[in-house]
Amino acid sequence: FDDFLRGLKEMGTGAMELHAIHLKSIGALLTRTLSYEGCQFDIVHVNLDRNYRVLYNKCVDIWTYLYHHILGQGDAVGPTVKTRFWSA
């Protein structure tokens, strides 16, 4: 493991992000953020037009529908399905 970790550190943030993306794609990792170390960002407030708000609300409706129909089945849904739902 030490060699693996050293290799990731030597290859930098890009390699770490690629590894995390791979783990996420196979359902082995669930994360909202991967890492902010070494990154810079600005918070920008944007006024959304009506069309964008309508689109956003439709997307929320779709996720709500999927949540109730996929995860609303309780224990009948295995952990892999739950992981893939939340990592999508």
N, C-alpha and C positions, 0 to 999 in steps of 0.2 A: 504494500500500500504506500509506503514511503516513496518508492520510485515513481509510482503513479502520481502522487501528490506533487512531487518535485517537478515532474514533467509538465503537469498542468500549470504550475506556477511559472515555469520557464517560458511556456508558450503564451502566457498572458490571458487577459480577460476573454478574448475571442474563443480560445480553446475551452475555457471553463463554461462559457455560454453554450457552445456547441454540445458539450457533454451533458449539460443540464437539459438542453432541448431534446437530446436523444433519450435521456431518462424519462422525460415528460411524455415523449411520443409513445413509449412502450408501457406507460402507466405505472412506472416505478417511482415517480416523483410528482408531488402535487405542490405547486408553489404559485404565489401571486407575483412575487418579485424574485429575481435570480440573484442579483447583487448590484449595489450602487457603488461599491468600492472602485475608485479610479474614474468614475463617471461624473460628468457635469450636466446639469439640466436647469432649465428655467421654468417657472410656473407661469403659464400664459392664460389669461382669462379671455374667453372668446364668446361673443354674443352669437347665439345660435338662431338661425332663421327658422321660420315656421316649418318649412319642408324638412329640415334636419330633425326638429323636435318630433314631428310626425313619424319619421323613419325610426328614430330612437325608441319611441313608444311602441311601435310595431315589433321591434326586436325584443323589447321587454316582454311583450305579450307572447312571443314565440318561446322564449326561455321559461316563462311561467308555465305555459302549456306543457313543455317538455319536462319540467321539474315535477309537475303533478302526475304526469302519465308515466314517467320513468322511475323517479324516486319515490313517488307516492305509493308504491307497492310494498313498502316496509321491508321486512326481512327477506322477501322473495327476490330482492335485487342484491346481487353479490357485491363485494367490495370493489372489484375491478370495474364494474359498471359505474359505481359512484365516483371512483377516481377519474374515470374518463369523462364523465359528465362535468365535473368541477374543473377539470384541466383543459376543457375545450375552449 
